[in-house]
Amino acid sequence: MSESRITKSILERYEIYFNIDMQYRLAPSNIQRNRDKTRFALINAARFGFISALVCEQTWGVTRAKALEFLGKLVSQGYLLLAQTERAADRRVYVLTHTGAQFASEMMRLDVPFRSAKEPITQVNQNAIMHDCVLSFVLNGGINDLSPKNNTMTLMRFPINWRQWRSQHEKTLQRRANHQGYQAA
């Protein structure tokens, strides 16, 4: 089997997972903003196994207290459960309930695996909590980069004009090397 056929079959098999819309859009009305936050929290919890207030705080552009308040509201609605752990940066993560998994499944149009347990923390691989939290933070930071300087992730990560980008950095490195050479002499 050739390498291109293997790559093509992998891309075809996982294409539905690459097309999950995980972008949080700032809405003008509070009702739509509330729906978007619910959608974001449940899809991220389904995708990574949990959601953290740190990720919500950064993505939504709110304080941690507001993010915790909103996640607490999702707990009271029955979509999430609070799981306390020493392995998370803020010592708490939120995992999906069966209702939350069904709702996330409907939003993503994909099956969401759900494992019921008496203790919510047993639904998550505790050895990977910090890794998955950093991964979700970085992924959502790239997807939802709304700064005016970097309109899209592609422009932020991959400059359009490689020669210009490369020459600027080479000149900077050359100046630094020359400056260090003069100081050593």
C-alpha positions in Angstrom: 0.0 0.0 0.0 1.5 3.3 -1.0 2.0 6.2 1.5 -0.5 8.5 -0.3 -3.2 5.9 0.0 -2.6 5.4 3.7 -2.6 9.2 4.3 -5.8 9.6 2.2 -7.6 6.8 4.1 -6.6 8.4 7.4 -7.8 11.8 6.3 -11.1 10.3 5.0 -11.6 8.4 8.2 -11.0 11.3 10.6 -12.4 14.1 8.4 -15.5 14.5 10.5 -13.4 15.1 13.6 -11.4 17.8 11.8 -14.5 19.6 10.8 -15.9 20.2 14.3 -16.6 23.9 14.7 -15.0 24.9 18.0 -14.8 28.6 17.4 -16.4 30.9 20.0 -18.0 33.9 18.3 -18.7 37.0 20.3 -22.4 37.7 19.9 -24.1 41.1 20.3 -27.0 39.8 22.4 -26.7 38.2 25.8 -29.0 35.3 24.9 -26.9 34.4 21.9 -23.7 34.8 23.9 -25.1 32.5 26.5 -25.9 29.9 23.9 -22.4 30.2 22.3 -20.8 29.7 25.7 -22.9 26.6 26.4 -22.0 25.2 23.0 -18.3 26.0 23.5 -18.1 24.4 26.9 -20.0 21.3 26.0 -18.1 20.7 22.7 -14.8 21.2 24.5 -15.8 18.9 27.3 -16.8 16.3 24.7 -13.6 16.7 22.7 -11.1 16.7 25.6 -13.0 14.8 28.2 -13.4 17.9 30.5 -13.5 21.7 30.4 -11.5 24.0 32.7 -12.4 27.5 33.9 -8.9 28.6 32.7 -9.7 27.8 29.1 -13.1 29.5 29.3 -11.7 32.6 31.0 -9.1 33.0 28.2 -11.4 32.3 25.3 -14.4 34.2 26.5 -12.4 37.2 27.7 -14.0 37.3 31.1 -12.8 37.0 34.7 -12.3 33.6 36.3 -15.2 34.3 38.6 -17.5 34.8 35.7 -16.3 31.7 34.0 -16.8 29.7 37.2 -20.2 31.2 37.6 -21.2 30.1 34.1 -19.8 26.6 34.5 -21.6 26.4 37.8 -24.8 27.3 35.9 -24.2 24.4 33.5 -23.7 22.1 36.5 -27.1 23.2 37.9 -28.7 22.6 34.5 -27.4 19.1 34.6 -24.9 19.3 31.7 -21.7 19.1 33.6 -20.3 17.8 36.9 -17.6 19.3 39.0 -14.6 17.1 39.6 -12.0 18.3 42.1 -8.4 17.2 41.4 -4.9 18.2 42.4 -3.7 17.6 38.9 -5.4 20.6 37.3 -4.0 24.1 37.5 -7.0 25.5 39.3 -7.8 22.2 41.1 -11.1 21.7 39.3 -12.4 20.4 36.0 -15.9 19.9 34.7 -16.9 16.6 33.0 -20.0 15.8 31.0 -23.1 14.2 32.4 -25.1 11.8 30.3 -27.5 14.7 29.4 -24.5 16.9 28.5 -23.0 14.2 26.4 -26.3 13.8 24.5 -26.6 17.5 23.9 -22.9 17.7 22.7 -23.6 14.8 20.4 -26.5 16.6 18.9 -24.5 19.8 18.4 -21.5 18.0 16.8 -23.6 15.4 15.0 -21.1 12.8 16.3 -21.4 10.1 18.9 -19.8 11.2 22.2 -18.5 8.3 24.3 -19.8 8.5 27.8 -18.7 6.5 30.8 -20.9 6.8 33.9 -19.3 6.6 37.2 -20.1 7.4 40.8 -17.3 9.8 41.1 -16.9 12.3 38.3 -13.1 12.4 38.4 -13.0 8.7 37.4 -14.4 9.7 34.0 -11.1 11.4 33.2 -7.7 10.0 32.7 -6.0 11.7 35.7 -2.5 11.2 34.3 -3.3 13.3 31.3 -5.3 16.1 32.9 -2.5 18.7 32.8 -1.4 17.7 29.2 -5.0 17.8 27.9 -5.7 21.1 29.7 -2.6 22.7 28.1 -3.6 21.2 24.7 -7.1 22.6 24.9 -5.8 26.0 26.0 -3.4 26.2 23.1 -5.8 24.8 20.5 -8.6 27.3 21.6 -6.1 30.1 21.7 -5.1 29.5 18.1 -8.7 28.9 16.9 -10.1 31.9 18.7 -7.3 34.4 18.2 -9.3 37.6 17.9 -6.5 40.2 18.3 -6.5 42.8 15.5 -2.9 42.1 14.7 -3.5 38.5 13.9 -6.8 38.1 12.1 -6.4 34.4 11.4 -4.3 31.6 12.7 -2.8 31.0 9.3 -1.5 34.5 9.0 -0.3 34.4 12.6 1.6 31.1 12.3 2.6 31.1 8.7 3.6 34.4 7.1 2.6 34.9 3.5 5.9 36.3 2.3 8.5 33.7 3.4 11.4 35.6 1.9 10.6 38.8 3.7 10.0 37.0 7.0 13.2 34.9 6.6 15.3 37.9 5.6 14.2 39.9 8.6 15.0 37.2 11.1 18.3 36.4 9.4 19.3 40.1 9.6 18.4 40.1 13.2 20.5 37.0 14.0 23.4 38.4 12.0 23.3 41.7 13.9 23.3 39.8 17.2 26.2 37.6 16.1 28.2 40.6 15.0 27.4 42.5 18.2 28.6 39.5 20.3 31.7 39.2 18.2 32.6 42.8 18.7 32.1 42.5 22.5 34.3 39.5 22.7 37.2 41.2 20.9 
